[in-house]
């Protein structure tokens, strides 16, 4: 197949969507498919496994400066797509680049699939834009409505989209993890001392420091739990973002900040922790949670959203009610003080990660491409794709 991937975020951006799409490009090329990438920015040296890179200049998104906003794919992007003549177009994001790529696919009658990665409507309340939420959901229904298939990261997200009256052809495209990179074998006393000097036990968070990630909740919970736990316990924030300055200003003793980490330093930071903590209630999957599990850390999360795909009570971690700081603090204390239980959950966490092979997951996405392409070429009704999604779900295929 000749696959055109159109996205507002890609490999140099610090987010799970960008890393997932980079993995998709690499996998598709490894399976013998040709890939054209149309995005706002790419690595300085284009990857060998893409046929075409088309990069548009972008400016940072005000609420999310890690993302770039471009005017669209422009004349150069349209020419790139026309010359490439894709068999299928995958529009992976819903902003300006994705919107113009969607328009190109529909105008040129190219089979179109889309993906829903981020629950941006849920973020609006944290930025005092809650009144816009119904309009944004209306836009998203319109945006994805013409796609042959729409892929999303978890069954929780699929159910949410169906409840929001999206079309019936929403298919789960789950996530994998690099288990060799994110591994308990990377645990190091020297890294522990580096990220949390003098700490005996370490709670660790990885992700963007922003209101929608509920990082204030984590800090509040840590303050509560310090009343009843060894003072040698530390909370480490790995990452940065708009809430970082406020967190640092009110962080008590025992809270540490590393800034952004990537690659091996990030993997070593995960493995240096004892328990992973994550309070976001807007996740469509939670890539960082799976990376933590792969690193041998049990996870304490809130009981909402895509994190429930990987955090199974009694097996890989603990879920607490949304917004319940007392329950969160109590769960942290109980898990840190129960070494045998923590080790059982750590073993289960690693096993969960090992079961999530990227090759199987991405082959499932390519199967979706083929089914959508076949439907378009044969002029079959969309009901055929609805039945294909139902059959795949019944068979437990992700």
PABA-67986 format. One line per 10 residues: number of its first residue (from 1); their letters; for each residue x, y, z of C-alpha. Coordinates in Angstrom, 3 decimals. Each point is the difference from the previous one (the first is absolute). Layout:
N
NUM	a	X/Y/Z ~ ...
// end
This chain:
398
1	xxxxxxxxxx	0.000/0.000/0.000 ~ 0.924/3.624/-0.472 ~ -0.939/1.705/3.264 ~ -0.194/3.746/0.521 ~ 0.227/0.958/3.683 ~ -1.133/3.544/0.746 ~ 0.554/1.357/3.488 ~ 0.459/3.210/1.988 ~ 2.520/-1.725/2.292 ~ 2.903/-2.301/-0.670
11	xxxxxxxxxx	3.232/-1.460/1.338 ~ 1.725/3.090/1.406 ~ -3.065/0.927/2.075 ~ -0.005/-1.185/3.616 ~ -3.256/-1.948/0.159 ~ -1.300/-3.521/-0.351 ~ -1.841/0.678/-3.259 ~ 3.174/1.118/-1.756 ~ 1.949/-3.030/1.185 ~ -2.814/-2.366/-0.989
21	xxxxxxxxxx	-0.178/1.420/-3.516 ~ 3.763/-0.246/-0.419 ~ -0.238/-3.656/1.002 ~ -2.803/-0.505/-2.551 ~ 2.089/1.464/-2.832 ~ 2.943/-2.227/0.872 ~ -2.183/-3.105/0.249 ~ -1.898/0.616/-3.233 ~ 3.229/0.469/-1.919 ~ 1.392/-3.156/1.581
31	xxxxxxxxxx	-3.026/-1.879/-1.341 ~ 0.790/1.222/-3.528 ~ -2.467/2.891/-0.232 ~ 0.857/3.460/-1.340 ~ -0.660/2.935/2.314 ~ -0.388/3.704/-0.712 ~ 0.121/2.181/3.117 ~ -1.623/3.431/-0.015 ~ 0.477/1.907/3.256 ~ 1.052/3.292/1.596
41	xxxxxxxxxx	3.530/-1.052/0.806 ~ 2.213/-3.065/-0.146 ~ 3.426/-1.006/1.232 ~ 2.909/1.883/-1.634 ~ 0.946/-3.178/-1.861 ~ -3.107/-1.617/-1.548 ~ -0.358/-3.657/0.860 ~ 1.084/-2.404/-2.694 ~ -3.228/-1.957/0.182 ~ -2.199/2.809/-1.333
51	xxxxxxxxxx	-0.328/0.636/-3.706 ~ -0.962/3.646/0.378 ~ 0.234/2.599/2.706 ~ -2.009/3.163/-0.431 ~ 0.601/2.490/2.793 ~ -1.962/3.203/0.550 ~ 1.178/2.777/2.313 ~ -2.055/0.205/3.182 ~ -0.428/2.143/3.086 ~ -0.509/-1.297/3.567
61	xxxxxxxxxx	-3.584/-0.574/1.172 ~ -0.678/2.501/2.840 ~ -1.358/-2.564/2.502 ~ 2.298/-2.764/-1.214 ~ 3.325/1.452/-1.246 ~ 1.424/-3.488/-0.530 ~ -2.288/-0.160/-3.053 ~ 0.411/2.042/-3.162 ~ -2.888/1.601/-1.860 ~ 0.384/0.454/-3.757
71	xxxxxxxxxx	-2.343/1.675/-2.443 ~ -0.605/-3.329/-1.745 ~ 1.754/-2.262/-2.457 ~ 0.211/2.771/-2.582 ~ 0.816/-0.256/-3.661 ~ 3.164/-1.987/0.648 ~ -1.854/-2.534/2.118 ~ -2.736/-0.416/-2.588 ~ 2.598/-0.494/-2.718 ~ 1.833/-2.552/2.139
81	xxxxxxxxxx	-3.192/-1.987/0.519 ~ -0.978/0.180/-3.663 ~ 3.420/-1.207/-1.137 ~ 0.046/-2.775/2.595 ~ -3.555/-1.138/-0.909 ~ -0.724/-1.811/3.279 ~ -2.158/-3.084/0.171 ~ -1.257/1.160/3.395 ~ 0.212/3.212/2.011 ~ 0.274/-0.138/3.784
91	xxxxxxxxxx	-0.771/3.365/1.589 ~ 1.297/-0.394/3.545 ~ -0.851/3.378/1.545 ~ -2.904/2.420/-0.229 ~ 1.771/3.366/-0.122 ~ 0.929/2.096/-3.050 ~ 2.328/-2.476/-1.726 ~ -2.419/-2.859/0.595 ~ -2.939/2.088/-1.163 ~ 1.620/0.921/-3.286
101	xxxxxxxxxx	1.175/-3.590/-0.504 ~ -3.551/-1.209/0.586 ~ -1.237/2.483/-2.589 ~ 2.585/-1.209/-2.537 ~ -0.955/-3.661/0.499 ~ -3.722/0.660/-0.428 ~ 0.440/2.231/-3.041 ~ 2.251/-2.548/-1.660 ~ -2.148/-2.978/1.038 ~ 2.901/-1.629/1.821
111	xxxxxxxxxx	-1.088/-2.545/2.632 ~ 0.126/1.828/3.321 ~ 0.519/-1.305/3.525 ~ 0.461/2.148/3.093 ~ 1.159/-0.439/3.568 ~ -1.094/1.579/3.277 ~ 2.898/0.223/2.434 ~ -0.610/2.845/2.438 ~ -3.118/1.033/1.920 ~ 0.498/3.727/-0.563
121	xxxxxxxxxx	-3.646/0.850/0.880 ~ 0.649/-1.207/3.552 ~ 2.956/2.387/0.277 ~ -2.098/3.094/-0.635 ~ -1.345/0.308/3.543 ~ 3.537/0.226/1.355 ~ 0.617/3.022/-2.226 ~ -3.342/1.702/0.766 ~ -1.381/-0.865/-3.421 ~ -2.683/-2.455/1.068
131	xxxxxxxxxx	-2.711/1.792/-1.990 ~ 1.801/-1.006/-3.191 ~ -0.157/-3.740/0.754 ~ -3.331/-0.761/-1.787 ~ 1.248/1.816/-3.116 ~ 3.261/-1.928/0.021 ~ -1.812/-3.338/0.287 ~ -2.219/1.046/-2.902 ~ 3.091/0.802/-2.063 ~ 1.616/-3.318/0.865
141	xxxxxxxxxx	-3.108/-1.977/-0.987 ~ -0.006/1.841/-3.321 ~ 3.752/-0.467/-0.476 ~ -0.040/-3.781/0.500 ~ -3.431/-0.613/-1.500 ~ 1.204/-0.422/-3.597 ~ 2.783/-2.442/0.906 ~ -0.355/-3.627/-1.003 ~ 1.466/-0.946/3.386 ~ 0.997/1.984/3.060
151	xxxxxxxxxx	2.638/-1.462/2.304 ~ 0.274/0.771/3.722 ~ 2.382/-1.285/2.697 ~ -2.264/-1.815/2.464 ~ -3.397/-1.546/0.547 ~ -0.825/2.759/2.511 ~ 0.642/2.593/-2.687 ~ -2.016/-1.950/-2.565 ~ -2.958/-0.143/2.381 ~ 0.316/3.731/0.693
161	xxxxxxxxxx	-0.006/0.811/-3.721 ~ -3.030/-2.175/-0.600 ~ -1.770/1.724/2.897 ~ 0.881/3.306/-1.691 ~ -1.847/-1.223/-3.123 ~ 3.026/-0.685/-2.182 ~ -0.505/-2.387/-2.902 ~ -0.033/-3.761/0.668 ~ 3.275/-0.772/-1.755 ~ 2.228/0.896/2.973
171	xxxxxxxxxx	2.713/-2.625/0.440 ~ 2.403/-0.412/2.911 ~ 3.645/0.409/-0.998 ~ 1.802/-0.705/3.263 ~ 3.570/0.844/1.007 ~ 3.159/-1.973/0.534 ~ 3.220/0.754/1.832 ~ 3.726/-0.464/-0.545 ~ 0.591/-2.584/2.699 ~ 3.772/-0.102/-0.548
181	xxxxxxxxxx	0.295/3.752/0.506 ~ -2.460/0.247/2.890 ~ 1.241/-2.797/2.216 ~ 0.529/-0.766/3.714 ~ 3.569/-0.872/-0.979 ~ 0.735/3.719/-0.242 ~ -0.561/0.532/3.721 ~ 3.022/1.761/1.483 ~ 0.828/1.311/3.467 ~ 1.996/2.817/-1.545
191	xxxxxxxxxx	-2.992/1.161/-2.068 ~ -2.226/-0.201/3.082 ~ 2.422/2.227/1.868 ~ 0.174/2.372/-2.951 ~ -3.747/0.538/-0.384 ~ -0.925/-0.157/3.709 ~ 3.051/0.518/2.222 ~ -0.220/-1.890/3.274 ~ -3.381/-1.600/-0.716 ~ -0.791/-3.507/1.205
201	xxxxxxxxxx	-3.157/-0.416/-2.107 ~ -0.994/1.851/-3.146 ~ -3.387/0.808/-1.498 ~ 0.471/1.107/-3.586 ~ -2.124/1.845/-2.552 ~ 0.901/0.387/-3.672 ~ -1.832/2.346/-2.323 ~ -0.929/3.540/-0.792 ~ -0.292/2.321/3.000 ~ -3.388/1.450/-0.828
211	xxxxxxxxxx	-3.392/0.462/1.633 ~ -1.676/-2.721/-2.079 ~ 2.522/-2.543/1.325 ~ -1.199/0.734/3.583 ~ 3.553/0.517/1.250 ~ -1.308/2.191/2.841 ~ -1.952/-3.039/1.193 ~ 3.230/-1.986/0.218 ~ 1.677/2.716/2.025 ~ -2.985/0.295/2.346
221	xxxxxxxxxx	-0.016/-3.758/0.487 ~ 3.705/-0.032/0.786 ~ -0.484/2.681/2.656 ~ -2.768/-2.086/1.597 ~ 1.959/-3.234/-0.004 ~ 3.116/1.557/1.547 ~ -1.943/0.266/3.249 ~ 0.079/-3.776/0.387 ~ 3.020/-1.285/-1.892 ~ 3.774/-0.135/0.221
231	xxxxxxxxxx	1.440/3.463/-0.746 ~ 2.460/-1.700/-2.330 ~ -2.769/-0.379/-2.607 ~ 0.326/2.262/-3.063 ~ -2.243/1.065/-2.882 ~ 1.778/0.586/-3.310 ~ -1.546/1.885/-2.930 ~ 1.577/-0.851/-3.355 ~ -1.070/2.462/-2.681 ~ -0.917/3.656/-0.254
241	xxxxxxxxxx	-2.792/2.252/-1.153 ~ -2.132/3.032/0.898 ~ -0.723/-1.207/3.536 ~ 3.647/-0.629/0.794 ~ 0.786/3.378/1.502 ~ -2.994/-0.101/2.361 ~ 0.800/-3.552/1.102 ~ 3.599/0.893/0.780 ~ -1.075/3.043/1.976 ~ -2.166/-1.980/2.419
251	xxxxxxxxxx	1.791/-3.344/0.028 ~ 0.993/-1.134/3.511 ~ 3.191/-1.766/0.950 ~ 0.254/-3.366/-1.688 ~ -1.365/1.120/-3.388 ~ 2.464/0.067/-2.910 ~ -0.173/1.099/-3.649 ~ 2.193/-1.356/-2.802 ~ -1.383/1.925/-2.987 ~ -0.517/-1.809/-3.299
261	xxxxxxxxxx	1.861/-3.259/-0.474 ~ 0.067/-2.250/-3.061 ~ 1.579/-3.248/-1.111 ~ 2.207/-1.893/2.460 ~ -0.012/2.762/2.683 ~ -3.810/-0.183/0.030 ~ 0.034/-3.799/0.177 ~ 2.485/0.145/2.891 ~ -2.210/2.507/1.841 ~ -3.020/-2.295/-0.288
271	xxxxxxxxxx	1.965/-2.978/1.281 ~ 1.360/2.040/2.916 ~ -3.499/0.402/1.416 ~ -1.924/-2.322/2.293 ~ -3.585/0.951/-0.900 ~ -1.342/1.938/-2.982 ~ -2.707/2.577/0.738 ~ -2.312/1.503/-2.605 ~ -3.145/2.021/0.708 ~ -1.180/1.089/-3.450
281	xxxxxxxxxx	-3.673/-0.806/-0.619 ~ 0.031/0.996/-3.680 ~ 2.365/-2.618/-1.454 ~ -1.014/-1.853/-3.133 ~ 2.658/-2.607/0.792 ~ 2.928/1.173/2.128 ~ 3.249/-0.966/-1.750 ~ 2.062/1.039/3.014 ~ -1.940/-2.408/2.216 ~ 0.908/-2.920/-2.258
291	xxxxxxxxxx	3.641/1.142/-0.068 ~ -0.022/0.017/3.805 ~ -1.509/-3.489/0.134 ~ 2.654/-1.204/-2.420 ~ 2.627/1.457/2.351 ~ -1.321/-2.206/2.793 ~ -1.991/2.622/1.879 ~ -3.507/-0.594/1.301 ~ -2.209/2.991/-0.817 ~ -2.477/1.963/2.087
301	xxxxxxxxxx	-2.466/1.767/-2.308 ~ -3.478/1.499/0.117 ~ -2.816/-2.288/-1.052 ~ -0.924/1.668/-3.269 ~ 1.033/-0.048/-3.641 ~ 2.471/-1.992/-2.024 ~ 2.315/-0.736/2.944 ~ -2.454/-2.726/0.970 ~ 1.189/-1.881/-3.081 ~ 3.267/-0.902/1.729
311	xxxxxxxxxx	-0.426/0.650/3.737 ~ -1.877/-3.006/1.387 ~ -0.642/0.003/3.762 ~ 1.759/-2.838/1.743 ~ 2.140/-0.720/-3.051 ~ 1.848/3.092/-1.255 ~ -0.980/2.813/2.341 ~ -2.673/1.888/1.900 ~ -2.876/2.221/-1.137 ~ -1.413/2.738/2.213
321	xxxxxxxxxx	-3.178/2.071/-0.450 ~ 0.356/3.160/-2.075 ~ 0.739/3.022/2.175 ~ 0.384/-1.962/3.242 ~ 3.317/1.256/1.393 ~ -0.406/-1.926/3.244 ~ -0.481/-3.285/-1.872 ~ 3.037/0.745/-2.144 ~ 2.205/0.773/2.997 ~ -1.227/-3.110/1.789
331	xxxxxxxxxx	0.686/-2.193/-3.042 ~ 3.554/1.358/-0.243 ~ 0.709/-0.618/3.675 ~ -1.428/-3.520/-0.049 ~ 1.924/-1.016/-3.111 ~ 3.309/1.496/1.112 ~ -0.248/-1.732/3.380 ~ -0.904/-3.425/-1.403 ~ 3.106/-1.242/-1.787 ~ -1.341/-3.498/-0.951
341	xxxxxxxxxx	-3.153/1.522/-1.525 ~ 2.005/2.625/-1.825 ~ 2.266/-2.670/-1.469 ~ -2.974/-2.114/-1.130 ~ -1.476/3.011/-1.775 ~ 3.388/0.876/-1.487 ~ 0.272/-3.504/-1.463 ~ -3.526/0.285/-1.389 ~ 0.799/3.421/-1.429 ~ 2.974/-1.325/-1.922
351	xxxxxxxxxx	-2.013/-2.968/-1.265 ~ -2.731/2.338/-1.248 ~ 2.561/2.028/-1.935 ~ 1.596/-3.093/-1.517 ~ -3.415/-1.078/-1.322 ~ -0.375/3.222/-2.001 ~ 2.140/-0.581/-3.058 ~ 0.241/2.927/-2.395 ~ 0.237/-2.240/-3.066 ~ -3.347/-1.683/0.732
361	xxxxxxxxxx	-1.692/3.297/0.812 ~ 1.267/1.783/-3.104 ~ -0.768/-2.971/-2.250 ~ -3.580/0.344/1.227 ~ -0.027/3.621/-1.150 ~ 1.333/-1.010/-3.421 ~ -2.801/-2.580/-0.202 ~ -2.419/2.874/0.582 ~ 1.596/1.943/-2.849 ~ -0.411/-2.987/-2.313
371	xxxxxxxxxx	-3.632/-0.509/0.971 ~ -0.822/3.687/-0.542 ~ 1.816/-0.001/-3.342 ~ -1.781/-3.147/-1.140 ~ -3.364/1.473/0.956 ~ 0.715/3.209/-1.921 ~ 1.310/-1.758/-3.111 ~ -2.888/-2.457/-0.164 ~ -2.641/2.629/0.674 ~ -1.287/-1.955/2.997
381	xxxxxxxxxx	-2.347/1.684/2.483 ~ 1.363/1.439/3.238 ~ -2.100/-2.569/1.833 ~ 2.615/-2.561/-1.066 ~ 2.635/1.909/1.965 ~ -2.335/0.238/2.991 ~ -0.346/-3.795/-0.072 ~ 3.774/-0.401/-0.384 ~ 0.568/2.136/3.127 ~ -2.559/-2.029/1.961
391	xxxxxxxx	1.549/-3.297/-1.120 ~ 3.497/1.177/0.886 ~ -1.171/1.116/3.449 ~ -1.760/-3.277/0.614 ~ 3.212/-1.814/-0.849 ~ 1.967/2.111/2.472 ~ 2.276/1.388/-2.716 ~ 1.611/3.417/0.714
// end
